[in-house]
Amino acid sequence: EIVLTQSPATLSLSPGERATLSCRASQDVSGYLAWYQQKPGQAPRLLIYDASNRATGIPARFSGSGSGTDFTLTISSLEPEDFALYYCQQRSHWPTFGGGTKVEIK
Amino acid sequence: EVQLLESGGGLVQPGGSLRLSCAASGFTFSSYAMSWVRQAPRKGLEWVSAISGRGGSTSYGDSVKGRFTISRDNSKNTLYLQMNSLRVEDTAVYYCARNLPQTAAAPYNWFDPWGQGTLVTVSS
């Protein structure tokens, strides 16, 4: 099983600031990594697939990068609706998810 | 608009059974593999099971193998999850999700979109 480790667990920022979330894989997953956003009481929503491709309807302030074992989700300027939980997921092997990063209002 | 609507969750005793359903609309259901993903209370996400578009290929996570069975009825655009020998640790919100990309064999996929989820509580 590929373990995905997300850091930090919590990110405290203000609207307008830049958010940088990390996801590290225990083995090489090539570029097969996705990012999801989840708000309280809602299902996860796909943001980024295959490391750097934005899903349909996702704003350009969300971007993904990385390959191999180290990946980053960047939110260039936080909007009020961006404060949420974020998960990474790999599909190189049987799918696994990271433990999540909570982006909270400072 | 692509929509997925789960149903069938509820309270069940340990050792009991439950069948979840997921009604799909807004896309050609039989052309896509589908998955179930669960989330225990205040916990992260865990992929549970996947099935190919025509239903001929299935896969399961280690924690549910031998107890859960995934199936689909493409004539009804519906996905199912039969859960037997339920354990307290199976308590979770169960989401159905469409597998992408279509070119990748299940379960080597990302998931989009997801249904709203149905809560399964296993407790005595």
Interface residues (C-beta under 8 A of the other chain):
Chain A: Y32 A34 Y36 Q42 A43 P44 R45 L46 Y49 D50 A55 Y87 Q89 R91 S92 H93 W94 P95 T96 F97 G98 G99 G100
Chain B: S35 G44 L45 E46 W47 S59 G61 Y95 L100 A104 P107 Y108 N109 W110 F111 D112 P113 W114 G115 Q116 G117
